[in-house]
Amino acid sequence: MKILMVNKFLYQNGGSETYIFKLGEELQRKGHEVQYFGMEHENRIVGNRLECYTSNMDFHTGRLKKLLYPFRIIYSVEAKRKMGAVLRDMKPDVVHLNNINFQLTPSVIYAVRAYEKKTGRRVRIVYTAHDYQWVCPNHMMRIPATGQICFACRDGQFRNCSKNRCIHNSRVKSLLGTIEARFYEKRRTYGMVDVIICPSEFMKKQLDTNPILAEKTVMLRNFIDKDAKEVSRQERARDYVLYFGRFSQEKGTRTLLDACRKLPQIPFVFAGTGPLQEQVEQVANVTNKGFVTGDALKELIAGARFSVYPSEWYENGPFSVMESLVYGTPVLVSDLGGAPELVQAGTTGEIFRGGDVEELTEHIRDLWEHPEVCRKYSDNCKEINFDTVEVYCDKIVRKVYA
């Protein structure tokens, strides 16, 4: 089978990239042909035979020409043209879309259907929903200026994006987000996709509020590495509480730091980077390990008494929570989005009200002062049975790509 994996970033940037790289690698291992389409970038690590990619678009450094901005984030002629070239060269059986909005735009969907019409070849379009973009123009169901979680646009009321300045807290960009959402809703563009993979029940529920999407969605949780359960669970000191991930407000970093200050007797280890890095390094009982990957990260996770995942937006199916659990480390997770679906409260971890620093503080204190509870949770983690990437790959080929 030939699969074209489409994602705006073709370098490690977040969860969607972890997903496409690991899934693509496993598909290739099983004998399938996998190529990639997205933006060109100096850190790009995958690609296609034509070496054909869209030009890089950076919304945060001002390198995108202002006159072109309104047009290119809604519909990209370049993306459609270059995607068409890759389709004609590769002749894929499946196009697997991931994060495409703004930088690539849904013009890539039209590229596939145009290719079909011209060649007479049927191509199956699969989309994995890594965020809420198709029902929320800023993709997070969260108002950046206030931190308030929000369902206002979910029923197609996209004007609320402009009203609340939901994209980069900019009135102009938020208006463009509203226009983009309405443009593709009126044309029923997302209905041209054959299957939408939702990594959580929460995600499926949100997308199902749109009748055009509801008949397309399937729930299929994310996967873990094949060797995840082989990480040593030997007796460890377990003398710290771990947070690993992006240091940002929507991830709950600020709330967690407030809790850390209230618990000076407890040592915390943070691993990651982000806009709140300076604040992280100012808290006396927090040690920042920086960006950690590979075996070093596995050992850091496996050695913690428990980890904290305090996100304050509707997370989807975070790899971080899954990794912690399969390495035998209980998780204290906020109650927002799909993350709490992964934790059995009172069995493999605990759940607190997202954004509530007092409740978070009490949970951390109780878990720290009762290590026997953490040991019990850790033992229970051994029974967790998330799909490995190998099993996930078999499922997706058999049930989704076919």
C-alpha positions, 0 to 999 in steps of 0.5 A: 500500500502507498500512503502519503502522510501530510502534515504542516511540520516535517520536523519534531514540533509536537505530538502530531509529529511524534505520531506521523514519524512513528506510524510512518516508520512502522508502516514502512517496516511492514512493507508499505511505501510512505512519503511525506508532504508539508512545509520545507524547513531546515530541520525537516527529517522526512520527505517525498521522492520529488523533494516538493514542499510548500514554502515555510510560513512562520506566523510568530516571527514576521517573516510572512508577507503581510499582503499574502497572509489573508489569502495563504492561510485560507486557501493555498494555491501553492499547496494544492499545486505542489500536492498535485505534483506529489500525487501524480508522482507517487500515485498513493492509495491513501492520503493521511492528513494531520495538521493542515490548517493555516500553513497548508490549508484544506486546499490539499483536500481539493488537490486529492479529489482533483487528482482522482477526477483527472486520473480515475484512481480512487484515493482514500482520505484519512484525517487524524484529529490532533486538535479541535480545528475543524470545530474551533477556529483557534483549534484549542477551544480556549480563549487565549486572553482570559484562559477560559475554556470555551464551546462558543464556536462548536455549533458553527458560531464562528463569529465568536472567534473574532469577538474573543480574539481567539487567534494569537489574541489578534483581531485581524488574525481571529477575523481571518480564522472566522472567515476560514472556518465559514469558508470550508463549512459552506463548501462542506470541505471536511465532508470530503474526507473518508474517515476521521480518527479521534484519539479520545472519546472527548474529541469524537464527541466534539467533532460529532456536534458537526453533522458533516463530521459525525458520520466520519469519526472513529475513536482510536487511541494513540499508541506507545513505543514497542519497547515501552514496557521493557523500561526497567521497573527496578526499585528506585528512590522515587524522590521527586515529582515530575512534570514533562512537556511544554512550559506554557499557560495552556499546559497548566505550568503557571498553576503547577508552579503556584502549587510548587511554591506552596509545597517547598518541602517537595522536590519537583523536576521539570523537563521541557522548554517553552515561554514560561521557562524563566518562571520555572527556573525561579522556583526554588524547589524546581529543577529544570532538566531542559528538553530531554528525549530518548532513554534519558527521558524514559529513565526520568519518567520511570524514576519519579514518584508520580508525574503531574499533567495539569493541562488547562485546555481540552487535551486530546490523547496525550502521549505524555500521560500514556508514557508515564503510565506504561513506565510504571509512574502514576499520573495526577491529571487535570479533568479536561479533555481526553487526558482523564480517559487514560487514568483510572482515578484511585487505581493508576493515578488521580484526577483534579479540577483543571486550573484549581491550584488549591485542589492540585496542591492538596493532591500533590501533598497527599500523594507525596506523604503517602508513598505506599499509595503511589506504589500501589498505583505503580503496581496497577500500571503494570496491567495497562494495555495501550496499543503498541505502534505495531498493533495500532499500525495493523488496526489502521491498515485493516480498519481505516485505510482499507 
